[in-house]
Amino acid sequence: MGTVPSSPRRSNAQPQDTAEYLIGRFVGEISLPISSDYWNQLLELPIDLHWPSHRVRQACQVFEQNNCSTKHLAKILIHLAWCLEELISDSGVPSSASIKAINAMYISSVFLKYLIENSKSDTFEELYLSINESEELPNNFSLDQSIEYFIMHSVLTYIGKVDVSLNTCLLHHGLLDFMLVVMSTQLLSGSSPGPSDVHPFIDAAISQDTSIVSLVVRKLLHNYVTQPHFPVDIKSYAIFSEDQPGVLQRVGSAAANFMLLPLTYIVSSTKEASRSPLADSSLNILITLIHYRKCVLLKNGKDISVGTASSDSLSKEDTYLSENPYCKALANAKDVEFDRVNIVGNALTGSLVRLPFASLFDTLGTSLADEVAILLLYSLVYENADFLEYVLVRTDLDTLLMPLLETLYNASKRSSNQIYMVLIILLILSQDSTFSASIHKLMLPNVPWYKERILHQISLGSLMVIILIRTVKYNLSMLRDVYLHTNCLATLANMAPHVHRLSAYASQRLVSLFYMLSRKYSKLAELKNNMMHLSNGELKDDDISEDTSPELHIYADFLRIVLEILNAILTYALPRNPEVVYAIMHRQEVFQPFKSHPRFNELIENIFTVLDFFNTRIDAQKKEGEWSVEKVLQVIIINCRSWRGEGMKMFTQLRFTYEQESHPEEFFVPYVWQLVVSRSGLNFNPKSINLFPVDIPVEISYAAKEIDKHQTDEEL
């Protein structure tokens, strides 16, 4: 066979020679029947062999040439499924099936990964997931079911039903990596799912029975919550790294003797250590499953088969995205502490995912520095009404909010997608009035990561206002992302009517935000007016409108939202917020230019009604000597008690809600895989990835700036 191992010639061949011979037959051109004893020899033999990566690639190339006729990939997958079924029936008790399952899993992973990333067809025909009809099949397999469905059913059932233990952790972890490999067909597709996309294994996972889906979602979340650790470091296995070949022998497990192929060919040995590799892998698989969407064609309101139309010629109205059972299972998950009756009365009660919400909440609170944990939290609060309700009634909301706010504080070091997710989570939470009220009553002794000034005994609500305004200011001058700024202001608007004892610093920042927006708006308005008066054809009105009006309108909208935020505080919460009144009085001149502005005058009138009321009280109490900040604030506090809101115009409260875009998969699927690939250490060929750009660094809209300069601007 040239580049692959040949048969040992001596009867007293060493195990290494026997291993090379068996792998040589696997990749070779002779088709071995699925019932042949060869498969037991291959999968039961403890193998102690290292191949350099170039030999693995040579073996994969030979296998690719011969698999079309031998169908050995399909056969080893069937054997893997049989081994898993045996282990499931024995409740995961270690046996010869454990060794065979691990060996089958790792061998198939190596060759599957190579075939997928080197696939030349969109339908992955190179996998040849079928068995010849002439093949004599055992009684426990039927050609009526697809091989991809058969293997995914066995893998998912094992993950869902067999407990993780010292004896099963290696197989559990390996199966999660196996799933990542087989689902990586998505990396070869474009960013927008089309009806012609074929993903054999993940489609098979999606089509599993609801009971299996629920078991898998529960187990993956359970692994994440419990963060299981075992004495054996999975990263040190030779199947993950060639650096420490003696570790496996010390384990004492027969399954650990398999060291044939250096899985650095699949998994990078530079993967950062984590608190629990199994928890990380479980989370990777969970977010991949829940965000997958299969595109289906429509014709006259009915499904039509793939291939009857070109994806390029189809509009999105001609397609729909099928329901994802994993996402549905996550959305319907219930707190194990509250075993409430399913009032719908359907037959799915027994298959509902039941979780300890308290443990999940606590685990998330310690993990939100991880971008994938933020994505999981988003999925939970958006999809699962019960979990959102649970979060909102917790009295220790700082457990979740502090790491989220710290992420925003360090926005210049984070990806734009991560910032989006944090802001959306905050927006979803702020939609609840009890949340907006309770965060102002939760006092923080200090905020150690906030470096600009010492924040002692500040409310969580005040800190949230400070950080949201700070986030807006970083990028507002460049208008790189209107969506981001809108989310920040929307959250502030939802919080405004419920503000309670906003701190002096937060109040100053709020007025400062209005001032910064007003300056930018005035400059744009002045620029437009000057250009409109240019004569002699130096500039066309159309050019002016196209260049300046959109930006001017955007700033006008932002300015109005900030005025509505101030109005909501003054209208509904003035007696509880003397510091806001002081901040407005201290900078009252910044509101004067907009007093007669047709778009803002009604909102400005309310502010001047407040200013007139308190200015009159202060003027009436002027005494000899200078007025200090403390004296002015004391007068404001006293007169807040007599404030009745006379003359204030009532406006409808702004209430912003979050809604996903009509095609969220175009954002989430590439985003999920970017995270998974970077976290898992999956060494996928960058030239094969079409789902997201890998040769161009991900742009971070929060480009690093000179912090000192920004903080100088903040003090305006």
Buried (B, 14 or more C-beta within 10 A) or exposed (E): BEEBBEBBEEEEBEEBBBBBBBBBBBBBEEBBBBEEEBBEEBBEBBBBBBBEEEBBBBBBBBBBEBBEEBBBBBBBBBBBBBBBBBBBEEEBEBBBBBBBBBBBBBBBBBBBBBBBBBBEEBBBEBBBBEBBEEBEBEEEBEEEEBBBBBBBBBBBBBBBBBEBEEBBBBBBBBBBBBBBBBBBBBBBBBBBBBBBBBBBBBBBBBBBEBEBBBBBBBBBBBBBBBBBEBEBEBBBBBBBBBEBEEBBEEBEBBBBBBBBBBBBBBBBBEBEEBEBBBBBBBBBBBBBBBBBBBBBBBEEEEEBEBEEBEBEEBEEEBBBBBEBBBBBBBBBBBBBEEEEEEEEEEEBEEBBBBBBBBBBBBBBBEBBEBBBBBBBBBBBBBBBEBBBEBBBEBEEBBBBBBBBBBBBBEBBEBBBBBBBBBBBBBBBBBBBBEBBBBBBEBBBEEBEEBEBEEBEEBBBBBBBBBBBBBBBBBBBEEBBBBEBBBBBBBBBBBBBBBBBBBBBBBBBBBBBBBBBBBBBBBEBBEBBEEBEEEEEEEBEEEEBBEBBEEBBEBBBBBBBBBBBBBBBBBBBBBBBBBBBBBBBBBBBEBBEBBEEBEEBEEBBBBBBBBBEBBEEBBEEBEEEEEEEEEBBBEBBBEBBEEBEBEEBEEBEBBEBEBEEEEBBBBBBBBBBBBBBBBBBBBBBEEEBBBBBBBEEEEEBBBEEEEEEEBBEBBEB
